Amino acid sequence: VALLKTYSAEISRRAGPSRAVIEYGCGSSLKINALLDGLKNPAEYLAIDISKEHLLRTAADIAEAHPAVKVGAICADFSRDLDLPKTVGDGSKRLAFFPGSTIGNQTPEEAVQFLKIVRTAVGHDGSLLIGVDLEKDVSILTPAYNDVDGYTAAFNLNLLHRIRSELGGDLDFSKFRHDAFFNESLHRMEMHLVSGCDQDVSVGGQTFHFANQETIHTESSYKYSVDRFTQLAVRAGFRVTETWIDPDSLFSIHYLDASED
């Protein structure tokens, strides 16, 4: 949100007036509000998310905060091909919005495929504003994913609770621990659940054996340099026209324009 507000005028200048904004995955309404507040006369806002309850709440909040903006919502998995209504952006250029650093939870190949979907959706004269987590020193990354208060560990271990409650899993939480580390060759943080002993776990009528220190790889978070993300965007049919980075070089926002068809 801070970056969006800091560079609001520059983003607005780059986007131009009367944009139809399409948000992929409704996150905090603070981010989309910050974008819409900064744009010149935004014409339309379309929210796309798989969570219907969250989707409708976000759409209602935006409609109340921006009464002059036409607001719509589509409940769908935005990572798959999606035919948007032809009326979206009727008379206005489309600007896709993918804030946060969610692109990092996809493999680079998955990210390219998703960006190609967005490229098709915005059309030959459309754009994308996207947030990307930058690659940084391991001394910063490792403590962030192994925080002393244990919030990340609790988030990771919650997967076991869901296996137990939703899939009827028979397992002992105390026999697993959280671990996270930076995989330098793949440029990603990895989160794992580590088995503390030889054990058998039953899930859905099947038994799974874990050796001592064997892990369940639960999540990856890819980090990008500006150059590597630029190469990714080009493969998907975009060109990076502007990049904004926070003072500590931790996070970046990229404005992408569609390349020529």
Beta strands, then each sheet from edge to edge (+ up, - down):
strand 1: 20-24
strand 2: 44-49
strand 3: 70-75
strand 4: 94-98
strand 5: 127-133
strand 6: 176-183
strand 7: 188-195
strand 8: 199-203
strand 9: 206-210
strand 10: 215-222
strand 11: 238-245
strand 12: 251-258
sheet 1: 3+ 2+ 1+ 4+ 5+ 12- 11+
sheet 2: 6+ 7- 10+
sheet 3: 8+ 9-
end
